Amino acid sequence: MRAKLQGMPASHSGHRALRKGRASLPNHVYHLTVATLRRAPVFADHRAARAACRRFEDAALLGDARMLAWVLMPDHAHWLLELGESKSLQKVVESLKSFSALDANIALGRRGALWGRAYHDRGLRHEDDVAAVARYIVANPLRAGLVRHIGQYPYWNATWL
């Protein structure tokens, strides 16, 4: 029998747990992880990957937020984002997910949901080394064994480069 959390099916309780304690503080830096629906490797197709990546630094979507670093993996993305004052964290993530999905779906000639509903966020503290978190993010393809050198992987960027 499936457990329920305040009337919510167990399959949705994970989404609630991710939202618990979530803050959206202007001018703070967040490390975000978003996964594709059912972890499908949508971005193994270069057409979808290129289309989605173009949106990750789109000023119209970000508003006054700044994308500091990002990497797109076959089934998920990591973003290092400095939130601005005009949009909440949730609104920035919703914009990035919806427009990157739209463009990737067009590139693939498909329709429907691409990203999973939930996302994981971690607000960095003042003592955290932002550049170290950025290095961790862009090194994901190395740890996953997709490439031997980060320069071989095309789907990442960091403001320090």
C-alpha positions in Angstrom: 0.0 0.0 0.0 1.3 3.4 -0.9 1.9 5.9 1.8 0.2 9.3 1.7 1.6 12.6 2.9 -1.3 14.9 3.9 -3.6 13.4 1.3 -1.0 13.4 -1.4 -0.1 10.1 -3.1 3.5 8.9 -2.4 4.5 9.6 -6.0 3.9 13.3 -5.4 5.4 13.4 -1.9 8.9 13.8 -3.3 7.9 17.0 -5.0 6.6 18.4 -1.7 9.8 17.4 0.0 11.9 19.3 -2.6 9.8 22.4 -2.0 10.0 22.2 1.8 12.2 25.0 3.1 12.8 26.4 -0.4 13.7 30.0 -0.4 13.9 32.5 -3.2 16.3 35.2 -2.0 17.3 38.1 -4.4 21.0 38.3 -5.2 21.7 34.8 -3.8 23.4 32.1 -5.8 21.7 28.7 -6.3 22.9 25.4 -7.7 19.9 23.8 -9.5 19.5 20.4 -10.9 16.6 19.6 -13.4 16.0 16.2 -14.9 14.1 15.2 -17.9 10.8 13.4 -17.6 11.5 9.8 -16.4 15.3 10.6 -17.0 14.9 10.0 -20.7 18.2 10.8 -22.5 16.6 13.5 -24.7 19.7 15.5 -24.9 21.8 12.7 -26.3 20.4 14.0 -29.6 22.6 17.0 -30.6 19.6 18.8 -32.1 17.7 18.9 -28.8 20.9 19.7 -26.8 21.8 22.7 -29.0 18.3 24.0 -29.0 18.0 23.8 -25.2 21.4 25.3 -24.5 20.6 28.5 -26.4 17.9 29.2 -23.8 20.2 28.8 -20.7 21.7 32.2 -21.2 18.7 34.0 -22.7 18.5 37.4 -21.1 14.8 37.7 -21.8 14.1 34.5 -19.8 16.6 35.2 -17.0 15.5 38.8 -16.4 17.9 40.3 -14.0 19.2 36.9 -12.9 22.6 35.7 -14.1 23.6 32.3 -15.3 27.1 31.8 -13.8 27.6 28.2 -15.1 25.7 25.3 -16.6 26.1 21.9 -18.1 23.5 19.9 -20.1 23.8 16.1 -19.7 21.8 13.6 -21.7 19.0 13.4 -19.1 19.5 16.4 -16.8 21.0 19.9 -16.4 22.8 21.7 -13.7 22.6 25.5 -13.5 24.5 27.9 -11.2 22.3 30.9 -11.1 22.6 34.2 -9.3 19.0 35.4 -8.7 18.1 39.0 -9.4 15.3 41.0 -7.8 12.6 40.9 -10.4 11.8 37.1 -10.7 11.5 34.4 -8.1 13.7 31.3 -8.3 10.6 29.3 -9.3 9.7 31.7 -12.1 13.2 31.7 -13.5 13.3 27.9 -13.4 9.8 27.6 -15.0 10.9 30.0 -17.8 14.2 28.1 -18.5 12.4 24.7 -18.5 9.5 25.7 -20.6 11.3 27.5 -23.3 14.2 25.1 -23.5 11.6 22.2 -23.8 9.7 24.1 -26.5 12.9 24.6 -28.6 14.1 21.1 -28.1 10.7 19.6 -29.0 10.7 21.7 -32.2 14.2 20.6 -33.1 13.1 16.9 -32.6 9.7 17.3 -34.3 7.9 16.1 -31.1 5.4 17.5 -28.6 4.8 17.0 -24.9 6.5 17.3 -21.6 10.3 17.1 -21.7 11.4 18.1 -18.2 10.2 16.5 -15.0 8.0 18.6 -12.7 10.4 18.9 -9.8 13.9 20.4 -9.5 16.5 20.4 -6.8 18.0 23.6 -5.5 20.8 24.4 -3.1 21.3 28.0 -2.0 25.0 28.7 -1.6 26.2 30.2 1.6 28.6 33.2 1.7 31.5 30.9 2.7 30.9 28.6 -0.3 33.4 28.9 -3.1 31.2 29.8 -6.2 34.0 29.0 -8.6 34.5 25.6 -7.0 30.8 24.8 -7.4 31.0 25.9 -11.1 34.0 23.6 -11.6 32.0 20.7 -10.1 29.0 21.5 -12.4 31.1 21.6 -15.6 33.0 18.5 -14.7 29.9 16.4 -14.8 30.6 15.0 -18.3 34.0 13.9 -17.0 32.6 12.1 -13.9 29.9 10.4 -16.1 32.6 9.1 -18.5 31.2 10.9 -21.5 34.5 12.6 -22.3 38.1 12.4 -21.2 38.7 16.2 -21.3 36.0 18.9 -20.6 37.0 20.6 -23.9 35.6 17.6 -25.7 32.1 18.2 -24.4 30.1 20.9 -26.2 27.2 21.6 -23.8 28.5 23.7 -20.9 29.6 27.2 -20.1 30.8 29.3 -17.2 31.1 33.1 -16.9 34.8 32.8 -15.9 35.8 31.6 -19.4 
